[in-house]
Amino acid sequence: MRVGVIGTGAMGQNHVRIYSEMDNVELVGIADVDKERVALLASEYNTQGFTDYRELLRMELDAVSIVVPTKLHKQVALDVIESGANLLVEKPIADSTENADAIIEAAKKNDKVLMIGHIERFNPAVARLKEIIDSGILGKIVSISTRRVGPYNPRIRDVGVILDIGVHDIDIISYLYGAQANEVYAVAGANIHPFEDHATIHMRLNHELSGLVEVNWLTPHKIRKLTVVGLEGVAYLDYMDQTVEIHDKDWIRKAKVEKGEPLRRELEHFIHCIENGEEAQPSGSEGKHALEVSLAAIQSYNDEKLIKIE
């Protein structure tokens, strides 16, 4: 499988590293506008480096990871599809639902695998929690709440905290419920960033289920946790420790979780889907929904009203 990576910032470098370690993958080349960085990485991983990604796309690639700023996703994705390659687009899928639709439609028209890089889907603890929920151990699920907070990363300037990290939990809540949000209400504000740097997002899913997302760039230490409340028990998940603990009226139990690197699992799934002609998860439509909810949350706090999603 001939693979390339476009965008070699903090996240892109991890794509490069993992592809270089995969047995069934040849890392053909990488591209980034930072000439020094791309040269250094190309040398380290024994691959070709380009400052113009279109030169990389001439290398007859089978698959490409797109890890560039969100506003560039549409153009780069369309160019990748036109080159004949399958694509993984880092979250969020695009900067607007119209641009998301353009990517989805182009991939479908050209019969290309399109995967959206919502990495927490591949966190082993999330996978285990999904199994627990689907087994019925917790009974009917009535609410899912998440807390993703920590210090601000200065490299993030093009989007606020909702599109940068809130979108993770928006996607995970929909995934765990197996349902989409139909109403969103958010309270947020900007203190240290041009866009919002803290937000509390309340989602209604399937008209009766509750999802609550708390995010900020103001907390001095990082927290990444999720709570699922069911009629028969409560589950507590820690994204960072990759643990799941179940509390019911009789017991406190720790679920067995086979720990692993989420991004590696994500890229292995991407390559597997290409090799076997399967639809990748999260799909383009799932990525679009997470974007829709995120944009609705931004509109909600700006307009100070509840936003309905069709």
C-alpha positions in Angstrom: 0.0 0.0 0.0 1.6 3.2 -1.2 0.9 6.0 1.3 1.6 9.7 1.7 1.0 12.2 4.5 0.1 15.9 3.8 0.8 18.1 6.8 3.6 17.2 9.2 2.8 19.3 12.3 2.4 17.7 15.7 -0.3 15.2 14.6 1.0 14.7 11.1 4.4 13.6 12.4 2.6 10.8 14.3 0.9 9.7 11.1 4.4 9.6 9.4 5.9 7.6 12.3 3.2 5.0 12.4 3.0 4.5 8.6 6.7 4.0 8.5 6.4 1.2 11.1 3.5 -0.7 9.4 4.5 -3.9 7.6 2.0 -3.7 4.7 2.6 0.0 4.0 5.3 1.9 2.0 5.6 5.5 3.1 6.2 7.0 -0.3 6.4 10.6 0.7 5.4 13.5 2.9 4.5 17.1 2.2 4.5 20.3 4.3 5.0 24.0 3.6 7.7 24.0 6.3 10.8 23.1 4.2 13.1 22.4 7.1 10.6 20.3 9.0 9.7 18.2 5.9 13.4 17.7 5.0 14.2 16.5 8.6 11.3 14.1 8.7 12.0 12.7 5.3 15.6 12.0 6.3 14.5 10.4 9.6 11.9 8.1 8.0 13.8 7.4 4.8 11.1 8.8 2.5 10.7 11.7 0.0 9.8 15.2 1.1 7.8 17.9 -0.8 6.9 21.4 0.0 4.1 21.3 -2.6 1.7 18.4 -1.9 0.6 18.3 -5.5 4.0 16.9 -6.3 3.5 14.2 -3.8 0.1 13.3 -5.4 1.9 12.5 -8.7 3.6 9.5 -7.0 0.6 7.2 -7.7 -0.5 6.8 -4.1 -3.1 4.4 -2.8 -3.8 6.3 0.4 -3.2 9.7 1.9 -3.6 11.2 5.4 -4.6 14.9 5.3 -3.4 16.6 8.4 -3.5 20.3 7.4 -5.4 23.2 9.0 -9.2 22.7 8.8 -9.8 25.6 6.3 -7.6 23.7 3.8 -9.3 20.3 4.1 -11.7 20.8 1.1 -9.2 21.7 -1.5 -6.5 19.2 -0.4 -9.2 16.4 -0.2 -10.5 17.1 -3.6 -7.0 17.1 -5.1 -6.2 13.8 -3.3 -9.4 12.2 -4.7 -8.6 13.5 -8.2 -5.2 11.9 -8.0 -6.8 8.5 -7.5 -6.0 8.0 -3.8 -8.2 7.0 -0.9 -8.1 9.5 2.0 -8.2 10.0 5.7 -9.1 13.5 6.7 -8.2 14.6 10.3 -11.2 15.9 12.3 -13.2 18.0 11.8 -14.0 16.9 8.2 -14.1 20.5 7.0 -14.8 24.1 8.0 -18.4 24.1 6.7 -21.1 21.6 6.0 -21.0 22.7 2.3 -17.3 21.8 2.1 -18.0 18.6 3.9 -20.6 17.7 1.3 -18.2 18.5 -1.5 -15.6 16.0 0.0 -18.2 13.3 0.6 -19.7 13.6 -2.8 -16.4 13.5 -4.6 -15.2 10.5 -2.7 -18.5 8.6 -3.5 -18.4 9.6 -7.1 -14.9 8.3 -7.5 -15.4 5.2 -5.3 -12.8 6.2 -2.8 -12.6 5.2 0.9 -13.1 8.4 2.9 -12.4 8.2 6.7 -12.6 11.0 9.2 -9.9 11.0 11.9 -11.9 11.0 15.1 -9.2 9.3 17.0 -11.1 8.7 20.2 -13.2 6.1 18.4 -10.1 4.0 18.4 -9.3 4.5 22.1 -9.5 0.9 23.5 -11.4 2.2 26.5 -14.1 3.7 24.2 -14.3 0.5 22.2 -14.7 -1.5 25.5 -17.4 0.9 26.8 -19.3 0.6 23.6 -19.4 -3.2 24.1 -20.6 -2.7 27.7 -23.4 -0.3 26.7 -24.5 -2.6 23.8 -24.6 -5.6 26.1 -27.2 -4.0 28.3 -25.2 -4.3 31.6 -26.0 -0.6 32.4 -29.6 -0.9 31.4 -31.2 1.9 29.4 -28.8 4.8 29.0 -30.2 8.2 29.9 -27.2 10.5 29.9 -23.6 10.7 28.8 -21.4 13.6 29.9 -17.8 14.4 29.1 -15.0 16.6 30.5 -12.1 17.5 28.2 -10.2 20.4 29.7 -6.6 21.5 30.0 -4.1 24.3 29.2 -4.1 26.2 25.9 -1.9 25.1 23.1 -0.6 28.3 21.3 -0.3 26.6 17.9 -4.1 26.4 17.6 -5.2 29.7 16.1 -7.7 28.9 13.3 -10.5 27.5 15.4 -11.9 27.7 18.9 -12.1 25.0 21.6 -15.4 23.5 20.3 -14.1 22.6 16.8 -10.6 21.7 18.1 -11.4 19.4 21.0 -15.1 19.5 21.7 -15.8 17.8 18.4 -14.1 14.6 19.8 -16.8 14.2 22.5 -19.7 15.3 20.3 -18.7 12.4 18.0 -18.2 9.9 20.9 -21.6 10.7 22.5 -23.4 10.0 19.2 -21.3 6.9 18.7 -22.0 5.4 22.1 -25.7 6.2 21.8 -25.9 5.1 18.2 -28.0 8.2 17.7 -27.7 11.7 16.2 -28.2 15.0 18.0 -31.3 17.0 17.0 -31.0 19.9 19.4 -28.0 21.8 20.8 -27.6 24.6 23.4 -24.2 26.0 24.4 -22.8 28.6 26.8 -19.3 29.7 25.9 -16.9 32.6 25.9 -13.5 33.9 24.7 -10.9 35.1 27.2 -7.4 34.2 25.9 -8.2 33.3 22.3 -9.8 35.0 19.3 -12.5 32.2 19.3 -14.2 30.6 22.2 -11.8 29.0 24.8 -14.4 27.4 27.1 -17.8 25.9 26.4 -20.5 23.8 27.9 -22.6 22.1 25.2 -25.9 20.3 25.9 -27.1 18.0 23.2 -30.5 16.3 22.9 -30.3 13.0 20.8 -33.3 11.1 19.4 -35.5 13.7 21.2 -35.0 12.1 24.7 -31.3 11.3 25.3 -29.0 13.7 27.0 -25.4 14.5 26.1 -23.3 17.1 27.9 -19.8 18.2 26.8 -17.5 20.5 28.9 -14.4 21.8 27.2 -11.9 24.5 28.0 -8.3 25.7 27.5 -8.2 27.3 30.9 -7.6 24.4 33.3 -4.0 24.1 34.3 -4.0 20.3 34.1 -5.4 18.0 31.5 -8.5 16.0 32.2 -10.2 13.6 29.6 -13.1 11.8 31.2 -16.6 10.5 30.3 -19.6 9.3 32.4 -22.4 7.1 31.2 -25.6 6.9 33.4 -27.9 3.9 32.9 -30.8 2.6 34.8 -28.8 -0.4 36.1 -25.4 1.2 36.6 -22.9 4.0 35.9 -19.7 3.7 33.8 -16.7 6.0 34.3 -14.2 6.2 31.5 -10.7 7.8 31.5 -9.5 8.5 27.9 -5.9 9.0 29.0 -5.5 6.1 31.4 -7.7 3.9 29.0 -9.8 2.6 31.9 -13.5 1.8 32.4 -15.0 1.4 35.8 -18.6 0.2 36.3 -20.6 1.1 39.5 -24.0 -0.5 40.3 -26.0 -1.1 43.5 -23.8 -4.0 44.6 -20.3 -3.7 43.0 -17.6 -1.5 41.7 -15.8 -3.3 38.8 -13.0 -2.5 36.4 -13.5 -3.6 32.9 -10.6 -5.4 31.1 -9.2 -3.1 28.5 -6.4 -4.1 26.1 -4.5 -0.8 26.0 -3.0 0.4 22.8 -2.2 3.6 20.7 -5.5 4.9 19.3 -3.8 6.5 16.2 -2.2 3.2 15.3 -5.5 1.4 15.5 -7.1 4.2 13.5 -4.6 3.9 10.6 -4.7 0.1 10.7 -8.5 0.4 10.2 -8.0 2.8 7.3 -5.6 0.5 5.5 -7.8 -2.5 6.2 -10.8 -0.9 4.7 -8.9 0.0 1.5 -7.5 -3.5 1.2 -10.9 -5.1 1.7 -13.2 -2.6 0.0 -15.1 -1.8 3.2 -16.6 1.5 4.3 -14.4 3.2 6.9 -15.7 4.3 10.3 -16.1 7.1 11.1 -17.5 7.8 7.7 -17.8 11.1 5.9 -21.5 11.4 7.0 -20.6 10.8 10.6 -17.8 13.4 10.4 -20.3 15.8 8.8 -22.7 15.3 11.7 -20.0 16.0 14.3 -19.2 19.2 12.4 -22.9 20.2 12.2 -23.3 19.8 15.9 -20.1 21.7 16.6 -21.2 24.6 14.3 -24.6 24.6 15.9 -23.0 24.9 19.3 -21.0 27.9 18.1 -24.2 29.5 16.7 -26.0 28.7 19.9 -23.7 30.6 22.2 -23.3 33.5 19.7 -27.1 33.9 19.3 -27.9 32.8 22.9 -30.6 30.3 21.8 -31.2 26.6 21.3 -30.4 25.4 17.8 -32.4 22.6 16.1 -30.6 20.2 13.7 -32.6 18.7 10.8 
